[in-house]
């Protein structure tokens, strides 16, 4: 079920962030992303604690990305990592380029 849930959220035309509301890094990630010019419906935050299978979701994220921790940020079907990775990509100016590439697919 966790695999189906995660895979249904990760789509080539979206930026999807798996979070836990109590995690400080998960709070920082939306703060950064919400400052960027996303088209309506392109950005989605998914709380994994809203499901009863939180551990299974994190286990599958580890299989998929190599890390069990959240946030896990997906740009399209590619995981770019967690909060620190997101900040680094943004500071290098690459994040807006990736967002524009996804928007072009819509």
C-alpha positions as CSV (number, residue, x, y, z in Angstrom):
1,X,0.0,0.0,0.0
2,X,2.8,2.4,0.8
3,X,4.5,1.9,-2.5
4,X,1.2,2.5,-4.4
5,X,0.6,5.6,-2.3
6,X,4.0,7.1,-2.9
7,X,4.0,6.2,-6.6
8,X,0.6,7.8,-7.1
9,X,1.9,11.1,-5.7
10,X,5.1,11.2,-7.7
11,X,4.2,12.4,-11.1
12,X,6.3,13.8,-13.9
13,X,4.4,17.1,-13.9
14,X,4.6,18.0,-10.2
15,X,6.9,18.9,-7.3
16,X,5.9,16.7,-4.4
17,X,7.3,16.9,-0.9
18,X,6.8,14.2,1.6
19,X,6.7,15.7,5.1
20,X,6.0,15.2,8.8
21,X,4.4,18.3,10.3
22,X,6.5,18.2,13.5
23,X,9.8,18.1,11.7
24,X,11.8,21.4,11.6
25,X,13.3,20.6,8.2
26,X,9.8,19.8,6.9
27,X,8.7,23.2,8.1
28,X,11.6,25.0,6.4
29,X,11.0,23.3,3.0
30,X,7.5,24.7,2.5
31,X,8.8,28.1,3.6
32,X,11.3,28.1,0.8
33,X,9.1,26.5,-1.9
34,X,6.1,28.8,-1.1
35,X,8.2,31.8,-2.0
36,X,8.7,30.5,-5.6
37,X,6.3,31.1,-8.5
38,X,4.6,27.8,-9.0
39,X,1.7,27.3,-11.4
40,X,-1.6,26.2,-9.6
41,X,-1.5,22.5,-8.8
42,X,2.2,22.1,-9.5
43,X,3.3,21.9,-5.9
44,X,2.0,19.4,-3.4
45,X,3.0,18.7,0.2
46,X,2.1,15.2,1.5
47,X,2.0,14.6,5.2
48,X,3.0,11.0,5.7
49,X,1.6,11.0,9.3
50,X,-1.9,11.4,7.9
51,X,-1.7,7.7,7.0
52,X,-1.5,4.7,9.4
53,X,1.4,3.3,7.4
54,X,4.0,6.0,8.1
55,X,6.8,3.6,8.7
56,X,6.1,1.6,5.6
57,X,6.1,4.9,3.6
58,X,9.4,5.8,5.0
59,X,10.8,2.3,4.3
60,X,9.7,2.7,0.6
61,X,11.1,6.2,0.4
62,X,14.4,4.7,1.6
63,X,14.2,2.0,-1.1
64,X,13.4,4.7,-3.7
65,X,15.8,7.4,-2.7
66,X,18.4,5.9,-0.3
67,X,17.1,7.9,2.6
68,X,14.3,7.3,5.0
69,X,14.2,10.8,6.4
70,X,11.8,13.5,5.4
71,X,11.4,15.8,3.8
72,X,11.9,14.0,0.5
73,X,11.5,16.4,-2.4
74,X,10.6,15.1,-5.8
75,X,10.8,17.3,-8.9
76,X,8.9,15.2,-11.4
77,X,9.9,11.6,-10.7
78,X,13.4,12.6,-9.6
79,X,14.2,12.9,-5.9
80,X,16.5,15.9,-5.3
81,X,16.9,15.0,-1.6
82,X,15.9,16.7,1.6
83,X,15.8,20.3,2.9
84,X,19.6,20.9,2.7
85,X,19.7,19.6,-0.8
86,X,16.8,21.8,-1.8
87,X,18.4,24.9,-0.3
88,X,21.7,24.1,-2.1
89,X,20.0,23.6,-5.5
90,X,18.1,26.9,-4.9
91,X,21.2,28.8,-4.0
92,X,22.9,27.6,-7.2
93,X,20.0,28.9,-9.2
94,X,19.0,25.5,-10.5
95,X,15.7,25.1,-8.7
96,X,13.8,27.7,-10.8
97,X,15.2,26.1,-14.0
98,X,13.8,22.7,-12.9
99,X,10.5,24.1,-12.0
100,X,10.2,25.8,-15.4
101,X,11.1,22.5,-17.1
102,X,8.2,20.8,-15.3
103,X,5.8,23.6,-16.1
104,X,6.7,23.2,-19.8
105,X,5.6,19.6,-19.6
106,X,2.1,20.6,-18.6
